[in-house]
Amino acid sequence: MGTEKRGSGRRHLGSTSDGPGRATQRPEKAALTSSAVAAHPVLGYKIRVLIHDFVNLTKDNRAASRLNQTTDKHYISRPYFEDNEAAVIKDAVVDVDVNIHHIIDAPEILGEDGGETEQRADEAASDTLKGLTVHAALETILQNFTEKRRASGDARPCGPHQLAPMYASLFGIGLEEIRDEKFLTRLRRSSV
């Protein structure tokens, strides 16, 4: 494993070796922020693949296959992430402004009035979610949605319409990034 840097309380990225002549960047033990995960060359790419797969679930058999292989209720598991990477992502602290329009059941998170204006609603959503771990933010966002949908017999959120923009917003990733030709070329060439 790489060396852990102390002092800031944040997770630092260190280099490790995956064998002779192969150095890779691996996350270490203190908490990262969601924007740092998005900026990380490995974790950021993998988050983008997950978002890509949500958007392309019905159009791409490989995307559907990867999503169906996950074992975590929030999809933060293999085949997208190794166990240590999944732990890093779930423990990352949300530090980005969350767009209310990307949140499922936003009024339930914000309270009865849902905010008086769009700007206030955006600020309230960000204030509610900032400082939470990604795992806690996902639980907060999805809790009310799941409870309401359970009565209908299908408590699963829709990947393209709800999960993709929600994950993009939590990590500060623009949905246009998953349509970028460099990203798509890398995905076709190397998958996850």
N, CA, C and O of each residue as an XYZ file, in Angstrom:
768
protein
N       0.834     -1.188      0.000
C       0.000      0.000      0.000
C       0.868      1.235      0.000
O       2.045      1.183      0.354
N       0.271      2.360     -0.404
C       0.995      3.626     -0.415
C       1.150      4.144      0.999
O       0.732      3.503      1.963
N       1.748      5.295      1.106
C       1.973      5.852      2.429
C       0.826      6.761      2.806
O       0.347      7.546      1.988
N       0.386      6.653      4.054
C      -0.701      7.502      4.536
C      -0.110      8.804      5.027
O       0.848      8.816      5.801
N      -0.692      9.903      4.568
C      -0.236     11.219      4.987
C      -1.131     11.670      6.114
O      -2.352     11.545      6.024
N      -0.559     12.181      7.152
C      -1.323     12.574      8.328
C      -1.407     14.092      8.400
O      -0.650     14.823      7.761
N      -2.360     14.525      9.206
C      -2.446     15.952      9.478
C      -3.757     16.557      9.030
O      -4.375     17.292      9.801
N      -4.212     16.283      7.814
C      -5.409     16.946      7.329
C      -6.676     16.171      7.652
O      -7.766     16.741      7.618
N      -6.558     14.887      7.965
C      -7.739     14.093      8.210
C      -8.444     13.678      6.939
O      -9.496     13.042      7.010
N      -7.913     14.009      5.791
C      -8.503     13.651      4.509
C      -7.730     12.476      3.930
O      -6.549     12.293      4.227
N      -8.387     11.697      3.118
C      -7.737     10.563      2.485
C      -6.823     11.075      1.389
O      -7.221     11.903      0.570
N      -5.621     10.588      1.379
C      -4.665     10.966      0.348
C      -4.470      9.787     -0.578
O      -4.700      8.637     -0.203
N      -4.054     10.080     -1.762
C      -3.850      9.037     -2.742
C      -2.376      8.713     -2.803
O      -1.540      9.607     -2.933
N      -2.059      7.447     -2.711
C      -0.670      7.031     -2.746
C      -0.438      6.081     -3.891
O      -1.389      5.527     -4.442
N       0.792      5.885     -4.251
C       1.112      4.942     -5.309
C       1.402      3.595     -4.692
O       2.014      3.497     -3.628
N       0.957      2.566     -5.370
C       1.251      1.214     -4.946
C       1.707      0.460     -6.177
O       1.608      0.960     -7.298
N       2.192     -0.712     -5.968
C       2.622     -1.522     -7.093
C       1.714     -2.725     -7.210
O       1.452     -3.412     -6.222
N       1.234     -2.981     -8.415
C       0.416     -4.157     -8.687
C       1.262     -5.264     -9.300
O       0.737     -6.174     -9.941
N       2.526     -5.187     -9.107
C       3.410     -6.192     -9.676
C       4.617     -5.510    -10.282
O       4.741     -4.287    -10.213
N       5.500     -6.279    -10.870
C       6.720     -5.710    -11.435
C       6.408     -4.664    -12.498
O       5.709     -4.934    -13.475
N       6.946     -3.462    -12.284
C       6.843     -2.416    -13.278
C       5.472     -1.774    -13.401
O       5.251     -0.976    -14.312
N       4.536     -2.106    -12.496
C       3.189     -1.544    -12.608
C       2.854     -0.757    -11.358
O       2.553     -1.345    -10.319
N       2.901      0.540    -11.439
C       2.494      1.379    -10.309
C       1.116      1.942    -10.611
O       0.860      2.416    -11.717
N       0.237      1.889     -9.633
C      -1.094      2.448     -9.790
C      -1.402      3.322     -8.599
O      -0.801      3.169     -7.535
N      -2.331      4.233     -8.772
C      -2.732      5.056     -7.645
C      -3.857      4.352     -6.923
O      -4.822      3.905     -7.542
N      -3.733      4.256     -5.625
C      -4.743      3.620     -4.781
C      -5.170      4.602     -3.702
O      -4.352      5.378     -3.208
N      -6.451      4.573     -3.334
C      -6.890      5.421     -2.232
C      -6.369      4.880     -0.913
O      -6.167      3.676     -0.757
N      -6.155      5.778      0.027
C      -5.724      5.353      1.355
C      -6.828      5.579      2.376
O      -7.971      5.808      1.983
N      -6.534      5.525      3.664
C      -7.527      5.324      4.699
C      -8.336      6.537      5.190
O      -9.481      6.323      5.587
N      -7.863      7.755      5.200
C      -8.655      8.872      5.716
C      -9.688      9.302      4.673
O      -9.527      8.980      3.495
N     -10.737     10.016      5.066
C     -11.847     10.336      4.159
C     -11.474     11.347      3.083
O     -10.871     12.383      3.364
N     -11.839     11.029      1.856
C     -11.739     11.944      0.723
C     -13.037     12.731      0.630
O     -14.001     12.432      1.334
N     -13.061     13.715     -0.219
C     -14.304     14.411     -0.528
C     -14.861     13.840     -1.829
O     -14.147     13.181     -2.585
N     -16.135     14.100     -2.080
C     -16.744     13.592     -3.312
C     -16.099     14.222     -4.542
O     -15.965     13.554     -5.567
N     -15.701     15.482     -4.468
C     -15.043     16.108     -5.621
C     -13.644     15.521     -5.843
O     -13.188     15.428     -6.982
N     -12.965     15.125     -4.765
C     -11.649     14.489     -4.908
C     -11.789     13.107     -5.533
O     -10.931     12.695     -6.313
N     -12.858     12.385     -5.202
C     -13.113     11.092     -5.839
C     -13.316     11.304     -7.340
O     -12.752     10.577     -8.158
N     -14.130     12.308     -7.696
C     -14.408     12.586     -9.105
C     -13.144     12.973     -9.864
O     -13.010     12.662    -11.048
N     -12.215     13.652     -9.188
C     -10.980     14.097     -9.834
C      -9.903     13.006     -9.874
O      -8.944     13.119    -10.637
N     -10.046     11.970     -9.077
C      -9.061     10.897     -9.029
C      -9.050     10.162    -10.369
O     -10.114      9.856    -10.907
N      -7.868      9.874    -10.917
C      -7.808      9.260    -12.249
C      -8.447      7.875    -12.347
O      -8.938      7.506    -13.414
N      -8.453      7.114    -11.281
C      -9.046      5.775    -11.321
C     -10.487      5.811    -10.808
O     -11.406      5.374    -11.500
N     -10.680      6.326     -9.609
C     -12.019      6.340     -9.014
C     -12.973      7.228     -9.814
O     -14.135      6.875    -10.013
N     -12.485      8.361    -10.264
C     -13.318      9.262    -11.063
C     -13.778      8.604    -12.349
O     -14.934      8.740    -12.751
N     -12.866      7.893    -12.991
C     -13.232      7.167    -14.212
C     -14.303      6.121    -13.905
O     -15.280      5.993    -14.642
N     -14.117      5.379    -12.823
C     -15.060      4.311    -12.486
C     -16.437      4.867    -12.112
O     -17.455      4.263    -12.451
N     -16.482      6.006    -11.419
C     -17.765      6.650    -11.115
C     -18.443      7.047    -12.424
O     -19.651      6.871    -12.582
N     -17.669      7.575    -13.350
C     -18.235      7.967    -14.645
C     -18.757      6.755    -15.412
O     -19.773      6.857    -16.099
N     -18.083      5.617    -15.309
C     -18.582      4.396    -15.958
C     -19.923      4.005    -15.340
O     -20.853      3.646    -16.062
N     -20.033      4.071    -14.017
C     -21.286      3.753    -13.352
C     -22.406      4.677    -13.841
O     -23.503      4.212    -14.153
N     -22.136      5.970    -13.909
C     -23.133      6.932    -14.385
C     -23.479      6.642    -15.846
O     -24.648      6.667    -16.230
N     -22.456      6.367    -16.656
C     -22.676      5.998    -18.063
C     -23.614      4.804    -18.159
O     -24.526      4.786    -18.985
N     -23.387      3.810    -17.314
C     -24.202      2.597    -17.365
C     -25.643      2.859    -16.939
O     -26.564      2.258    -17.491
N     -25.852      3.743    -15.969
C     -27.221      4.107    -15.606
C     -27.941      4.706    -16.816
O     -29.078      4.345    -17.121
N     -27.264      5.619    -17.490
C     -27.865      6.309    -18.640
C     -28.118      5.351    -19.801
O     -29.114      5.478    -20.514
N     -27.219      4.401    -19.984
C     -27.281      3.531    -21.163
C     -27.779      2.123    -20.866
O     -27.565      1.211    -21.665
N     -28.420      1.940    -19.760
C     -28.884      0.634    -19.310
C     -29.681     -0.113    -20.381
O     -29.450     -1.300    -20.609
N     -30.603      0.568    -21.027
C     -31.463     -0.111    -21.997
C     -30.864     -0.167    -23.393
O     -31.367     -0.897    -24.247
N     -29.793      0.594    -23.643
C     -29.206      0.662    -24.983
C     -27.920     -0.138    -25.139
O     -27.480     -0.399    -26.258
N     -27.321     -0.526    -24.022
C     -25.994     -1.144    -24.057
C     -26.005     -2.403    -23.190
O     -26.124     -2.322    -21.967
N     -25.883     -3.550    -23.822
C     -25.907     -4.826    -23.077
C     -24.773     -4.924    -22.071
O     -24.951     -5.504    -21.000
N     -23.596     -4.362    -22.399
C     -22.468     -4.400    -21.457
C     -22.776     -3.580    -20.213
O     -22.419     -3.973    -19.102
N     -23.442     -2.437    -20.399
C     -23.828     -1.592    -19.254
C     -24.813     -2.351    -18.371
O     -24.664     -2.374    -17.149
N     -25.811     -2.968    -18.983
C     -26.807     -3.732    -18.222
C     -26.147     -4.887    -17.471
O     -26.477     -5.159    -16.317
N     -25.221     -5.556    -18.133
C     -24.531     -6.681    -17.502
C     -23.734     -6.230    -16.279
O     -23.777     -6.873    -15.230
N     -23.007     -5.121    -16.422
C     -22.218     -4.616    -15.283
C     -23.136     -4.231    -14.122
O     -22.865     -4.585    -12.975
N     -24.213     -3.511    -14.412
C     -25.136     -3.098    -13.349
C     -25.760     -4.303    -12.657
O     -25.938     -4.299    -11.439
N     -26.092     -5.332    -13.430
C     -26.710     -6.529    -12.850
C     -25.747     -7.359    -12.013
O     -26.182     -8.217    -11.246
N     -24.450     -7.119    -12.147
C     -23.456     -7.855    -11.361
C     -23.187     -7.221     -9.997
O     -22.537     -7.837     -9.152
N     -23.673     -6.009     -9.771
C     -23.376     -5.340     -8.501
C     -24.094     -6.043     -7.354
O     -25.149     -6.649     -7.540
N     -23.509     -5.949     -6.180
C     -24.090     -6.574     -4.997
C     -24.506     -5.544     -3.948
O     -25.117     -5.900     -2.940
N     -24.186     -4.292     -4.174
C     -24.502     -3.222     -3.237
C     -25.793     -2.532     -3.683
O     -25.995     -2.305     -4.876
N     -26.657     -2.202     -2.739
C     -27.932     -1.588     -3.106
C     -27.761     -0.233     -3.776
O     -28.671      0.247     -4.451
N     -26.598      0.385     -3.594
C     -26.317      1.663     -4.253
C     -25.361      1.496     -5.439
O     -24.859      2.480     -5.984
N     -25.118      0.261     -5.825
C     -24.287     -0.074     -6.996
C     -22.804      0.223     -6.794
O     -22.040      0.176     -7.758
N     -22.380      0.522     -5.586
C     -20.971      0.829     -5.328
C     -20.287     -0.455     -4.883
O     -20.012     -0.654     -3.700
N     -20.018     -1.321     -5.853
C     -19.392     -2.617     -5.598
C     -18.797     -3.119     -6.912
O     -18.785     -2.414     -7.920
N     -18.307     -4.355     -6.870
C     -17.823     -4.966     -8.098
C     -18.976     -5.065     -9.079
O     -20.105     -5.247     -8.622
N     -18.798     -4.965    -10.339
C     -17.554     -4.931    -11.091
C     -16.953     -3.536    -11.230
O     -15.892     -3.383    -11.835
N     -17.609     -2.522    -10.682
C     -17.101     -1.154    -10.811
C     -15.939     -0.878     -9.874
O     -14.954     -0.253    -10.266
N     -16.053     -1.342     -8.642
C     -15.075     -0.984     -7.619
C     -14.625     -2.205     -6.841
O     -15.429     -3.074     -6.505
N     -13.335     -2.262     -6.559
C     -12.806     -3.252     -5.632
C     -13.341     -2.886     -4.244
O     -13.805     -1.765     -4.037
N     -13.279     -3.812     -3.307
C     -13.834     -3.572     -1.972
C     -13.246     -2.329     -1.300
O     -13.980     -1.539     -0.706
N     -11.929     -2.155     -1.393
C     -11.308     -0.988     -0.753
C     -11.733      0.305     -1.449
O     -11.892      1.330     -0.786
N     -11.917      0.280     -2.759
C     -12.369      1.463     -3.490
C     -13.814      1.806     -3.114
O     -14.153      2.977     -2.941
N     -14.653      0.791     -2.990
C     -16.053      1.008     -2.604
C     -16.119      1.670     -1.228
O     -16.925      2.575     -1.009
N     -15.280      1.221     -0.312
C     -15.258      1.808      1.029
C     -14.840      3.281      0.966
O     -15.413      4.120      1.661
N     -13.855      3.588      0.145
C     -13.393      4.968     -0.015
C     -14.535      5.840     -0.538
O     -14.771      6.934     -0.024
N     -15.232      5.358     -1.547
C     -16.309      6.139     -2.161
C     -17.460      6.337     -1.187
O     -17.983      7.445     -1.066
N     -17.855      5.292     -0.499
C     -18.964      5.409      0.459
C     -18.617      6.351      1.604
O     -19.493      7.035      2.132
N     -17.341      6.392      1.991
C     -16.906      7.237      3.100
C     -16.540      8.657      2.669
O     -16.279      9.510      3.518
N     -16.519      8.920      1.367
C     -16.181     10.265      0.880
C     -17.225     11.253      1.390
O     -18.415     10.943      1.450
N     -16.768     12.431      1.752
C     -17.643     13.468      2.291
C     -18.120     14.357      1.145
O     -17.313     14.871      0.369
N     -19.434     14.533      1.047
C     -20.002     15.369     -0.006
C     -19.580     16.813      0.237
O     -19.845     17.381      1.297
N     -18.916     17.399     -0.764
C     -18.418     18.766     -0.641
C     -18.817     19.646     -1.817
O     -18.335     20.773     -1.935
N     -19.679     19.157     -2.674
C     -20.091     19.910     -3.861
C     -21.495     20.467     -3.660
O     -22.261     19.977     -2.831
N     -21.815     21.492     -4.428
C     -23.180     22.007     -4.417
C     -24.038     21.029     -5.192
O     -23.782     20.759     -6.366
N     -25.047     20.503     -4.539
C     -25.927     19.505     -5.129
C     -27.091     20.223     -5.795
O     -27.755     21.053     -5.173
N     -27.334     19.907     -7.045
C     -28.424     20.507     -7.795
C     -29.727     19.816     -7.412
O     -29.867     18.606     -7.591
N     -30.667     20.568     -6.893
C     -31.928     20.017     -6.410
C     -32.670     19.257     -7.504
O     -33.404     18.311     -7.219
N     -32.480     19.665     -8.735
C     -33.185     19.029     -9.850
C     -32.643     17.638    -10.139
O     -33.234     16.892    -10.919
N     -31.523     17.282     -9.516
C     -30.935     15.963     -9.686
C     -31.269     15.031     -8.530
O     -30.780     13.904     -8.465
N     -32.102     15.511     -7.626
C     -32.394     14.736     -6.423
C     -33.795     14.152     -6.503
O     -34.759     14.845     -6.827
N     -33.887     12.879     -6.204
C     -35.172     12.205     -6.143
C     -35.904     12.682     -4.893
O     -35.325     12.712     -3.807
N     -37.165     13.052     -5.039
C     -37.998     13.441     -3.898
C     -37.392     14.582     -3.088
O     -37.413     14.554     -1.857
N     -36.863     15.565     -3.764
C     -36.224     16.678     -3.076
C     -37.095     17.335     -2.022
O     -36.589     17.627     -0.938
N     -38.386     17.589     -2.273
C     -39.189     18.230     -1.223
C     -39.212     17.430      0.069
O     -39.303     18.015      1.149
N     -39.133     16.106     -0.014
C     -39.135     15.284      1.196
C     -37.861     15.498      2.006
O     -37.885     15.432      3.235
N     -36.759     15.751      1.324
C     -35.495     15.985      2.014
C     -35.506     17.358      2.669
O     -34.979     17.543      3.766
N     -36.115     18.319      1.979
C     -36.059     19.701      2.430
C     -37.132     20.052      3.441
O     -37.027     21.073      4.122
N     -38.150     19.237      3.552
C     -39.260     19.562      4.430
C     -40.503     19.847      3.601
O     -40.470     19.759      2.374
N     -41.581     20.184      4.261
C     -42.883     20.337      3.608
C     -42.890     21.354      2.486
O     -43.430     21.074      1.416
N     -42.300     22.542      2.696
C     -42.409     23.566      1.669
C     -41.458     23.349      0.506
O     -41.659     23.923     -0.564
N     -40.425     22.533      0.687
C     -39.496     22.245     -0.396
C     -38.661     23.441     -0.813
O     -37.990     23.393     -1.844
N     -38.689     24.509     -0.034
C     -37.943     25.705     -0.390
C     -38.843     26.664     -1.150
O     -39.663     26.233     -1.960
N     -38.700     27.953     -0.900
C     -39.587     28.929     -1.530
C     -39.212     29.220     -2.969
O     -40.093     29.485     -3.787
N     -37.970     29.181     -3.292
C     -37.537     29.438     -4.668
C     -36.584     28.338     -5.075
O     -36.083     27.589     -4.236
N     -36.335     28.245     -6.383
C     -35.395     27.224     -6.856
C     -34.013     27.429     -6.248
O     -33.352     26.467     -5.856
N     -33.578     28.685     -6.171
C     -32.251     28.947     -5.622
C     -32.187     28.532     -4.160
O     -31.218     27.903     -3.734
N     -33.199     28.873     -3.399
C     -33.223     28.466     -1.990
C     -33.292     26.954     -1.863
O     -32.661     26.371     -0.982
N     -34.063     26.314     -2.749
C     -34.173     24.859     -2.711
C     -32.815     24.228     -2.995
O     -32.420     23.273     -2.327
N     -32.093     24.764     -3.997
C     -30.754     24.253     -4.300
C     -29.827     24.422     -3.105
O     -29.084     23.505     -2.755
N     -29.872     25.595     -2.478
C     -29.022     25.854     -1.314
C     -29.390     24.928     -0.158
O     -28.507     24.414      0.530
N     -30.673     24.714      0.058
C     -31.119     23.846      1.160
C     -30.679     22.409      0.923
O     -30.240     21.736      1.857
N     -30.791     21.924     -0.324
C     -30.353     20.553     -0.639
C     -28.865     20.422     -0.399
O     -28.411     19.452      0.208
N     -28.099     21.400     -0.876
C     -26.653     21.354     -0.672
C     -26.311     21.387      0.801
O     -25.457     20.629      1.262
N     -26.977     22.268      1.550
C     -26.721     22.359      2.989
C     -27.083     21.064      3.703
O     -26.394     20.656      4.638
N     -28.168     20.412      3.265
C     -28.602     19.161      3.886
C     -27.605     18.041      3.630
O     -27.341     17.226      4.514
N     -27.052     18.001      2.427
C     -26.204     16.875      2.029
C     -24.715     17.122      2.238
O     -23.959     16.170      2.436
N     -24.279     18.378      2.199
C     -22.855     18.667      2.398
C     -22.429     18.222      3.778
O     -23.125     18.450      4.768
N     -21.280     17.585      3.827
C     -20.751     17.106      5.096
C     -21.153     15.674      5.411
O     -20.542     15.029      6.263
N     -22.181     15.171      4.726
C     -22.542     13.763      4.893
C     -21.590     12.907      4.064
O     -21.013     13.381      3.086
N     -21.430     11.663      4.453
C     -20.701     10.748      3.587
C     -21.572     10.460      2.369
O     -22.785     10.663      2.415
N     -20.980      9.998      1.302
C     -21.744      9.636      0.111
C     -22.792      8.589      0.483
O     -23.936      8.665      0.036
N     -22.399      7.617      1.298
C     -23.346      6.585      1.720
C     -24.541      7.198      2.446
O     -25.684      6.863      2.135
N     -24.300      8.088      3.404
C     -25.385      8.725      4.154
C     -26.230      9.615      3.246
O     -27.450      9.672      3.400
N     -25.601     10.305      2.308
C     -26.339     11.152      1.368
C     -27.259     10.300      0.500
O     -28.417     10.658      0.283
N     -26.749      9.178      0.006
C     -27.581      8.280     -0.802
C     -28.743      7.743      0.021
O     -29.871      7.684     -0.468
N     -28.485      7.353      1.257
C     -29.549      6.863      2.133
C     -30.597      7.954      2.354
O     -31.796      7.680      2.301
N     -30.158      9.172      2.599
C     -31.063     10.295      2.825
C     -31.930     10.549      1.594
O     -33.146     10.706      1.701
N     -31.300     10.585      0.441
C     -32.010     10.869     -0.803
C     -33.000      9.759     -1.143
O     -34.141     10.029     -1.520
N     -32.565      8.534     -1.009
C     -33.375      7.410     -1.471
C     -34.406      6.915     -0.457
O     -35.331      6.193     -0.830
N     -34.266      7.285      0.804
C     -35.157      6.766      1.839
C     -36.627      7.057      1.543
O     -37.441      6.136      1.489
N     -36.964      8.308      1.354
C     -38.364      8.667      1.121
C     -38.860      8.128     -0.213
O     -40.002      7.685     -0.328
N     -38.002      8.170     -1.209
C     -38.376      7.641     -2.520
C     -38.754      6.172     -2.399
O     -39.794      5.749     -2.904
N     -37.914      5.402     -1.734
C     -38.135      3.967     -1.594
C     -39.418      3.682     -0.818
O     -40.194      2.806     -1.200
N     -39.639      4.415      0.264
C     -40.845      4.199      1.062
C     -42.109      4.451      0.251
O     -43.073      3.693      0.353
N     -42.111      5.508     -0.550
C     -43.287      5.823     -1.368
C     -43.494      4.782     -2.465
O     -44.623      4.369     -2.731
N     -42.398      4.359     -3.101
C     -42.514      3.432     -4.224
C     -42.805      2.008     -3.786
O     -43.381      1.233     -4.550
N     -42.417      1.649     -2.568
C     -42.625      0.289     -2.088
C     -44.106     -0.096     -2.159
O     -44.437     -1.244     -2.457
N     -44.976      0.843     -1.890
C     -46.417      0.585     -1.941
C     -46.865      0.186     -3.347
O     -47.840     -0.549     -3.504
N     -46.156      0.670     -4.366
C     -46.511      0.343     -5.744
C     -45.981     -1.023     -6.159
O     -46.356     -1.543     -7.210
N     -45.114     -1.604     -5.341
C     -44.546     -2.908     -5.657
C     -43.204     -2.830     -6.360
O     -42.568     -3.861     -6.580
N     -42.759     -1.640     -6.717
C     -41.462     -1.474     -7.374
C     -40.748     -0.295     -6.733
O     -41.014      0.859     -7.069
N     -39.845     -0.586     -5.816
C     -39.158      0.466     -5.071
C     -37.835      0.869     -5.696
O     -37.061      1.604     -5.082
N     -37.561      0.398     -6.912
C     -36.291      0.723     -7.541
C     -36.357      2.053     -8.286
O     -37.298      2.292     -9.043
N     -35.363      2.922     -8.076
C     -35.309      4.147     -8.857
C     -34.914      3.822    -10.301
O     -34.313      2.783    -10.574
N     -35.255      4.707    -11.197
C     -34.919      4.546    -12.610
C     -33.503      5.049    -12.848
O     -33.190      6.196    -12.529
N     -32.639      4.198    -13.409
C     -31.248      4.558    -13.644
C     -31.057      5.816    -14.475
O     -30.421      6.765    -14.016
N     -31.597      5.842    -15.695
C     -31.357      7.007    -16.544
C     -31.975      8.292    -16.010
O     -31.372      9.359    -16.127
N     -33.149      8.212    -15.433
C     -33.852      9.422    -15.048
C     -33.572      9.888    -13.632
O     -33.704     11.076    -13.338
N     -33.191      8.982    -12.757
C     -33.028      9.365    -11.369
C     -31.627      9.102    -10.838
O     -31.034      9.986    -10.221
N     -31.089      7.926    -11.059
C     -29.785      7.598    -10.465
C     -28.622      8.318    -11.150
O     -27.743      8.845    -10.469
N     -28.604      8.349    -12.465
C     -27.483      8.985    -13.169
C     -27.321     10.451    -12.763
O     -26.220     10.846    -12.379
N     -28.373     11.273    -12.833
C     -28.180     12.671    -12.437
C     -27.891     12.842    -10.949
O     -27.189     13.775    -10.560
N     -28.427     11.946    -10.110
C     -28.178     12.031     -8.674
C     -26.696     11.769     -8.374
O     -26.068     12.534     -7.641
N     -26.143     10.698     -8.935
C     -24.733     10.390     -8.712
C     -23.851     11.493     -9.305
O     -22.869     11.905     -8.687
N     -24.198     11.963    -10.491
C     -23.418     13.038    -11.115
C     -23.391     14.260    -10.201
O     -22.337     14.867    -10.011
N     -24.530     14.621     -9.639
C     -24.606     15.789     -8.781
C     -23.813     15.600     -7.485
O     -23.127     16.524     -7.047
N     -23.894     14.424     -6.867
C     -23.160     14.181     -5.619
C     -21.647     14.263     -5.789
O     -20.926     14.612     -4.854
N     -21.171     13.937     -6.996
C     -19.732     13.966     -7.246
C     -19.296     15.187     -8.052
O     -18.112     15.336     -8.354
N     -20.237     16.060     -8.404
C     -19.888     17.259     -9.167
C     -19.472     16.945    -10.591
O     -18.616     17.628    -11.153
N     -20.061     15.929    -11.174
C     -19.722     15.487    -12.533
C     -20.841     15.943    -13.477
O     -22.022     15.759    -13.185
N     -20.460     16.530    -14.593
C     -21.442     16.908    -15.601
C     -21.818     15.694    -16.441
O     -20.948     14.920    -16.842
N     -23.106     15.524    -16.708
C     -23.545     14.377    -17.511
C     -22.932     14.394    -18.906
O     -22.804     13.346    -19.538
N     -22.557     15.561    -19.387
C     -21.901     15.631    -20.700
C     -20.545     14.924    -20.698
O     -20.052     14.526    -21.754
N     -19.945     14.767    -19.522
C     -18.641     14.096    -19.436
C     -18.717     12.630    -19.852
O     -17.729     12.078    -20.336
N     -19.862     11.996    -19.674
C     -19.977     10.585    -20.056
C     -20.265     10.420    -21.552
O     -20.319      9.302    -22.065
N     -20.445     11.538    -22.231
C     -20.605     11.502    -23.692
C     -19.339     11.951    -24.400
O     -19.276     11.959    -25.629
N     -18.328     12.327    -23.621
C     -17.051     12.786    -24.171
C     -16.379     11.649    -24.939
O     -16.318     10.523    -24.445
N     -15.884     11.927    -26.120
C     -15.312     10.884    -26.973
C     -14.087     10.215    -26.336
O     -13.903      9.008    -26.492
N     -13.251     10.973    -25.625
C     -12.090     10.361    -24.953
C     -12.546      9.344    -23.908
O     -11.995      8.248    -23.813
N     -13.555      9.721    -23.131
C     -14.092      8.811    -22.123
C     -14.662      7.565    -22.798
O     -14.358      6.444    -22.389
N     -15.478      7.754    -23.819
C     -16.116      6.615    -24.497
C     -15.086      5.692    -25.152
O     -15.259      4.473    -25.167
N     -14.017      6.280    -25.691
C     -12.950      5.464    -26.289
C     -12.276      4.630    -25.202
O     -12.035      3.440    -25.400
N     -11.972      5.232    -24.070
C     -11.360      4.489    -22.963
C     -12.282      3.381    -22.474
O     -11.831      2.271    -22.193
N     -13.577      3.683    -22.373
C     -14.535      2.677    -21.919
C     -14.615      1.496    -22.899
O     -14.634      0.339    -22.476
N     -14.661      1.785    -24.186
C     -14.694      0.711    -25.186
C     -13.411     -0.124    -25.143
O     -13.446     -1.344    -25.302
N     -12.297      0.541    -24.928
C     -10.999     -0.140    -24.943
C     -10.748     -0.950    -23.688
O     -10.247     -2.072    -23.765
N     -11.095     -0.392    -22.516
C     -10.673     -1.058    -21.276
C     -11.806     -1.421    -20.331
O     -11.558     -2.069    -19.315
N     -13.018     -1.036    -20.622
C     -14.164     -1.294    -19.759
C     -13.936     -0.649    -18.395
O     -13.483      0.494    -18.329
N     -14.236     -1.348    -17.315
C     -14.066     -0.769    -15.974
C     -12.668     -1.037    -15.481
O     -12.317     -0.634    -14.372
